[in-house]
């Protein structure tokens, strides 16, 4: 499980992706498996996962409206929120757009 400190370290980098989920969310489980495939494709963007049940502060900080949510950052600034995990190629391209 990620801690607030490791999330801050992640965001300090030039590019990052943060996947927000809750364990009881069925859609989150499917999205998580899609992200497993994307990660196996060597996306060259650090990706971390965060259980929002333990990090409500992060949900408020980034105004996360629902889960699953993929937050994409460039130079520590939030540039995109993705709520609809349409397909593996779609997620891959969205993450690659951060580079």
C-alpha positions in Angstrom: 0.0 0.0 0.0 1.3 3.4 -0.9 1.9 6.0 1.7 1.4 9.8 1.5 5.2 10.1 1.5 5.7 7.7 -1.5 3.0 9.5 -3.4 4.8 12.8 -2.8 8.0 11.3 -4.0 6.2 10.0 -7.1 4.8 13.4 -7.9 8.2 15.0 -7.5 9.3 13.3 -10.7 8.9 14.6 -14.3 6.0 12.2 -15.1 3.8 10.0 -13.1 0.5 8.1 -13.0 -1.6 7.4 -9.9 -4.4 4.8 -10.0 -7.1 5.4 -7.3 -9.4 2.6 -6.4 -11.3 0.9 -3.7 -11.1 -2.9 -3.1 -14.9 -3.5 -3.1 -15.3 -1.8 -6.5 -15.8 -4.4 -9.2 -15.0 -2.0 -12.0 -11.8 -1.1 -10.2 -10.7 -4.7 -10.2 -11.2 -4.9 -14.0 -9.3 -1.6 -14.5 -6.5 -2.8 -12.3 -6.1 -5.9 -14.5 -6.0 -3.6 -17.5 -3.3 -1.6 -15.9 -1.3 -4.8 -15.2 -1.2 -5.3 -18.9 -0.2 -1.7 -19.6 2.6 -1.9 -17.0 3.9 -5.1 -18.7 4.3 -3.0 -21.9 7.1 -0.9 -20.2 5.2 2.4 -20.3 8.2 4.4 -19.0 6.0 6.3 -16.6 6.0 5.5 -12.9 2.6 4.1 -11.9 1.4 3.7 -8.3 -1.9 2.4 -6.9 -3.7 3.9 -4.0 -6.6 2.6 -2.0 -8.8 5.6 -1.4 -10.3 4.0 1.7 -7.1 4.9 3.4 -6.3 8.1 1.7 -9.3 10.4 1.7 -6.9 13.3 1.8 -5.7 12.4 -1.7 -9.3 12.1 -2.9 -10.1 15.6 -1.7 -6.8 17.1 -2.9 -7.3 16.0 -6.5 -11.1 16.2 -6.4 -11.6 12.5 -7.3 -15.3 12.1 -8.1 -15.5 8.3 -8.5 -13.4 5.2 -8.8 -11.6 3.9 -10.7 -9.6 7.0 -11.5 -6.3 7.3 -13.2 -4.5 10.6 -12.5 -1.7 11.6 -14.9 0.9 14.1 -13.8 3.6 16.0 -15.6 6.3 17.9 -13.5 4.1 17.4 -10.4 1.0 19.0 -12.0 -2.2 17.1 -12.6 -2.8 17.1 -16.3 -5.6 14.6 -16.8 -8.1 12.4 -14.9 -9.4 9.3 -16.5 -12.5 7.6 -15.2 -13.5 5.5 -18.2 -11.1 2.6 -18.7 -12.2 1.9 -22.3 -9.5 -0.5 -23.4 -5.9 -1.4 -22.8 -4.7 0.4 -25.9 -6.7 3.5 -24.8 -5.1 3.5 -21.4 -1.7 2.9 -22.9 -2.0 5.8 -25.2 -3.3 8.1 -22.5 -0.4 7.3 -20.2 2.1 7.6 -23.1 0.8 11.1 -23.8 2.4 12.2 -20.5 5.9 11.6 -22.0 
